Amino acid sequence: MAGHIVLAAGGTGGHMFPALAVAAALEARGWAVTVLTDARGARYVGLGTEHRLVDAASPAGGFKAKLAAGVKLGRGTLQSLAAFRELRPRAAAAFGGYACVPAALAAAMTRTPLLLHEQNAVFGRANRALGRMAHRVALSFEPTSAVPPALRGLALLTGNPVRPGFEVEAPARQAGEGDALRLLVLGGSQGAKVFSDVLPAALQGLPEALRARLVVAQQCRPEDLDRVRDLYAGMGQKVELASFFEDVPARMAAADLVVSRSGASTIAELLMLGRPSLLVPYQHAADDHQTANARALAEEGAALLVPQPEAVPERLTAALAELVDAPGRLRSMAAAARRLARPDAAERIADTLIEIARPDKRR
């Protein structure tokens, strides 16, 4: 066994998926890995991956909420410190989420080299707060804004690892004039709502001959399914609706165009599969990072960015018509997405962790 490395992540799949991909890369090289996460993050951990729960909570809210979060932070730090003292890791990495804070504090207290991974095109507030403890900083976008000057010398571009299933190479689609066009509409808890509200009307505004070519699969909130189904039925549009798609990698690989929010994981998956996209960023994301993510793709020709305030049916109709009736444009966007992909992101982060790992000195 080469040694032990601790990975900390929590809360959402956007934080957990990269951590688990790096865990697999390290384990394949003979390293033992333990993931520290919170109760929400633990849902993503599969069988065979060692993980431990630590207390963590958002400090948002009033005085009582902040006090409760502080108590949980203290308890989580003690839990993390106990894990570090038991496992004696040679390095640690933080992938975001509140569970990272107690783990990073434990790394500092035990003098364990720490890597911070930033998934978005804006260096997040949590990473800025933890920056003074970092030995390396792994970035997913070039450029990434708001990186503190003191950390720029520690930063390297690795990309954002994706969850299993997206490693397959998707051949460029060659849909010609008159061929069917596959439109995949994805969204999280906020993303699906805006698309449910405006996309049916946007598609109805397309020329009938163009709309007849569309093969649409759309994710909706469960409470929106019946309403959206009725809207599409009323306009005679064939569509597959679901609150959750089990086979997102296969669907995305087969799509001619993906309409989506622009969270970090979605962006990494689009790039990995080389898919053109129409992106409507969630405007209330912290530091407006979804807009920064989408802009990074749009500036390289891999996506079309429509800000949420502009995401009215007429604007989306124009955007869709601009894309779906131009197979050459879609192929160009797909090629740009493939150029931006970093399929070896997990390996790069694993390399860096092994590089900073201290000698295995037994205490």
N, C-alpha and C positions, 0 to 999 in steps of 0.2 A: 504494500500500500504506500503510495507516494506521500500521503499526508492528508490533512483535513482542511476543507475550505467551507466557510459559512456564507450562505447567500440569504439576504433579507429582502422581502417584498411583501406587499399586502394589499388588501382591498379589492382590486379589480384584475381582470384578465390582462389589461394593458401593462400592469406591473409584473404579474405572475408569469405570463407566457415567456418573456425574455429570460427570467430567472430560471425557469425549468429547462429551457433550451440550453442554457449555459451549464446547468447541473448535468444534463446528459452528456455534453461535450467533455466535462471534467471527469465524469465517471468512466467514460470510454478510455480515458488515459490513465486510469488506475487511482484516481483521487477519490477519497471519501467526501461526500457532500451532505450537509444538513441545511435545510431551508427553515429560516425563522419567519413566521407569518402570523397574521391574526386570524380570527375565526372566519371572516369572509374569504380571505385568501386561501385558506385550507381547502375550500371546495374544489380548487383547481389542481391540487396535488394528487397525482396518480399513485397507484400501488407501486411499491418498490422504491419510492423516493422518501428518504427520511426527513421528517419535518417536526417542528415543535411550535406550539402556540405561545405567543407573547401578547400581553395586554397592550392595546393602543387605541386611541380615539382621536377624533377631530377636535381641535380647540375652538371650533366655530360655535357661536351662540353667546348666551349671556354669562353672567358671573358663575352661576351654578354649573353650567356646561363646561366652562373653562376649568373650574375647580375639579370637576370629575375627570376631565381629560388629563389634568396634571397628576392626579392620583394614579390614573392608569399608566401614564408615562413613567412614573416612579416605579410602579410595580413591574411594568414591562422591562425597565432597565435592569432591575434586580434579576428577573427571569433570564434576560439575555446574558447578563454577567455570569450567572451560574452556568449557563450553557457554554459560554466561552471558556470558563475555567475547567469545565469537565472535558470539552472536546479538544481544547488547545489548538485551534485552527491556525494555520500558517498564513492565511489571508482571508479577507471578507469582502463582500460586495453588497451594495445597496441599490435596489432597482426601483425605489419609489414606494409610496404608500406610508401610512403612519407607523406601521411596524418597523420601518427602517430606522426611525429615530432612536428607539432604545437599543437596537442592534449596533448602530453607529457609535453611540455613547459607550457601549460595552467594548467595542473594538478599540476606541481611544483609551479606555481605562486599562486594557490589557496590552496596549501597544501592538495591536494586530494591524498590519497594513490593510488599508481600506481603499476600494475602488468604488466610485460613484458612477452609475449609468443614467444618462439622460435620454429618454425616449423621444422627446419633442424637439421642435426647432427653436424653442425658447428654454433657456436654463431655468428650471423651476425653483420656486421659493424654498422648498425643502432641501434641494441640493445646494442652494446658495447658503442656507443655514448650516449645512453639514460640511461645507467646503473646506473649512480650516482643518478638518480631520482627515482629508483625503490624501492618498499617495498618488492616485491616478484618477482621471476623469474620462469616461468613454462617452462619445457623442454619436448621435444617430444621423444628424443632418449637417451639411456643409453649405452655408454657415449656420451656426447656432448662436442666437442673440443672447445677451444678458449674462454671458460667462464672465465672472469676476476677473479682473486683470491678474490677480494673484494665482488663479487656477489655469490660466491659458497655457503656461508652460508644462502643465501636467496633462493637458487634454490630447486625446487622439481620436480619430474618426474610426469607429468600428461598425456602425450601422446598428439596426435594431433586430435582434433575433425574433423569428416567428415561431408560432406553435407548430406541432407536427401536422403534416398533411400538405403544407405549402411549399415543400422542397421540390416538388415535381416541376419539370420544365413544361410550360404551356406553349405550344406552337402558335405562331402568329396566325390569327384568323384571316382568311382571304375572302371575306364576304364581298360579292360583287353587286353591281346595280341590279335591283330586283330581288336579291336573295333575302331570306329571313334574317332579321337582326335580333340578337338576344340581349335583352336589357335586364340587368340585375339591380334591384334596389334594396340596399341594406341600411340598417340604422339601429342604434342602441335605444335605450329607453326614451331619450329625447329625440334622436334622429328619426325614428320611425314615425313619430307624431307629425312632424312638419311635412314629410313626404306623403303621409296619408291625407293630409289636408289639401295639398296643392297639386300633387302629381296627376291624379285623375283628370283634373281640368286642364293641366298642361298638355297631357297626351291628346285630349279631345281637340285641342287647338291645332294639332298637326294636320297636314293634308291627308285626306282619307287614304290615298294610295300609299303614303309613307307609314301611316299608322297600321295599315293592314299587314305590313311586313314585320311588325314588332312581335316578339315572343317575350312576354313580360313575366318576371318572377319578382315579387315584392314582399319584403318583411314588414309586418304591421304589429302594433300593439294588439294584444288579445281583445281589448275592448273596442278596437277600431275595425276588426275584421269584417263584421256584417255590414257596417256602413260603407266601407271601401268597396266591398264586393258588390253592393247594390249600385254604387256609382259607376263601376266599370261595366256592370251588366246593362245599365241604362244607356251606355254609349256603344254597346256591342263589342267591347274590347275583351279578348281572351287574356286571362291573367291567372297566374298561380299565386295565391296568397297564403302566408303562414306567419305565425308569431315567432317561429324559430326554424331555421334551416339546419339540418344535421350535416349536410354535405356542402358547406360553404366553399372549401377548396375546389371541389369539382365544378361547382356552379360558377365560381369566379373565373376559373381557368377557361370555361366554355363561353363566357360572356363576351359580346362585342363591345359593350359599354357598361360600366358600373356607376351607379348613382349612390352617393354615400356621404356620411359625415367624414371628418378627416382626423379621427383619433390616431394615435401613433401606431397601434397594432394594425389597423385597417390600411394605413399608408404603407407599412412594411410589407403587408400581404399583397397589395396591389403591385408594388415594385417587384416582389419576388416572382409573381406570375406574369409580369409585363402586361398589365391590363390598363387600357385608357379609362379615364374616370371623369365624371362631373361631380365636383365636391361642393357641398354646402356646409361650411364649418359651423359648429355649435358656438354661438357668439358669446355665451356666458362662461366658457371654459376658462380656467385660471390663466391669467396673463394672455388671454386670447390666443393660446398656443395652437388651437385648431386652425385658425386663419394662417398663422405662420407656417404650419405644416403644409396646408394646401397651397400656399403661395410658393413654397419651395418646389413643388411639382409643377405648378402652372408656369413658373419662370423658365423651366427647362423643357416645356412643351409636352409634359406627360399628363396634364389634367387641365380641365377648364374650371375656374373658380367662380362661384356665384355666392356672394355674401348673403347671409340669411335675410337681412332687411330687403334685399332685392329678389328673394326667392318667391315671387308671386307667379301665378300661372303663366302670364304673358311672357315674363322673362325666361322661365324654364322652357316654354314652348320654343322660343327663339334659340335657346342654347341647345336643346335636343335636336331641332331641325338642322342647326349648324353642324352637328356631329354625326347624327345617324344617316344623313344623306351624303356623307363624304367619306367613303371607305378609305381613301388615301390618307385623309386626316387621322382617322382612327388607327391605321397602321403606323403612321408616324408617331402618334402618341404612345402606342404600345412599345415601339422601339425605344423611345425616350425613357419610358418607365423601366425597361430592362437595363438600360445604361446606368440608371440611378440605383439599381438593386445592389445589395451587399449580402450575397447568399452565405458568406462565411462569417457573419457577424458573431455568432455564438463561439466559433473557433477563435476569432480575434480576441474576444473578451476572456476566454479561457487562457489563451496565450499570455495575456497581460496579467491575469491573476497569478499564474505560475511564475511569471517574471518577478512579481513583487513579493511572492511568498517568502517569509523569513525562514532561516534555518530552523529545523524542528528541535528546539531546545526544550527539554523536559524540565518542568518546574518542580 
